[in-house]
Amino acid sequence: MSGAASIGLDLGAGKCCVASVRAGAVTVLPNAHGDKTTPSFVAFTDSRSLVGSDARDQATLNPENTFYGIKTILGSNFNMPPQGKSHYFNVDNQNPQSIRPLDEEDLTVLPYFPVFSTTEDGSPVFEVAYRKENVKLRPEQITALLIDKMKSEAEDHLGSEVKSSVISVPVNFSNAQRQATLDAARIAGLKDVTLINSTTAAAIAYWDHHPRDNDCIAVVDFGAGSLSLAVVSIDHKVVKVQEAFGCST
């Protein structure tokens, strides 16, 4: 491989997407299956770990060792009382008006969230069967497998090693969630990582395709795990976020 490359990564709760700049234009890089998005599934088996559609396709046969939407628990602390709205909610099917914060007991029965315990500092630790051993993993380690998969796909296309990345995150991500994302990226081998709010990234992409000296736009990001909204002004190539709001879905 020649020279280090940089990538842009949309690390979603439902799907992931990776892109790079080629000849001055942003190109979304397809995965090995030819798809431009990769399902955010991670699974562990007796012989190997699986990421993406391979993990998704075996999920119903191996739910106790399969993860989906790990982003929704990244950076969580179960020792701290919820501030405002919780990131997780449970709806009673018998009483749809009854909504309460999701607790540890709920998470142990959610599809694709294996049984977990918490450390003294309140961080979740999952236990899975991997290569015929019981292995404990933190959400950052599981997320790192997703990032490493996207990084490897990009390296195959670019023909060079990827060392740096810009990763988009929801507007409402807390400092702990942002730090956990950075930790996961570094576990995956990325040395230089910058986080950008998803709405800001979308606004920059909009301006790139519709360049104007002055503009004011509303950006809405409907994600699998969050909803973000931002009002953005563009003034002579300067993109400024005037207001931003986000919540978990």
WOLIN-V452775 format. One record per run of one state. SS is the DSSP state (helix for helix, strand for strand, loop for the rest). FROM is the first residue (numbers start at 0). TO is the last residue. If there is no record, write none. Layout:
SS:FROM:TO, SS:FROM:TO
This chain:
loop:0:2, strand:3:10, loop:11:13, strand:14:21, loop:22:23, strand:24:27, loop:28:36, strand:37:38, loop:39:39, strand:40:43, loop:44:47, strand:48:50, loop:51:51, helix:52:56, loop:57:61, helix:62:64, strand:65:67, loop:68:68, helix:69:72, loop:73:87, strand:88:91, loop:92:93, strand:94:100, loop:101:102, helix:103:106, loop:107:114, strand:115:117, loop:118:122, strand:123:129, loop:130:131, strand:132:137, helix:138:157, loop:158:159, strand:160:168, loop:169:173, helix:174:186, loop:187:190, strand:191:196, helix:197:208, loop:209:212, strand:213:221, loop:222:224, strand:225:234, loop:235:236, strand:237:247, loop:248:248
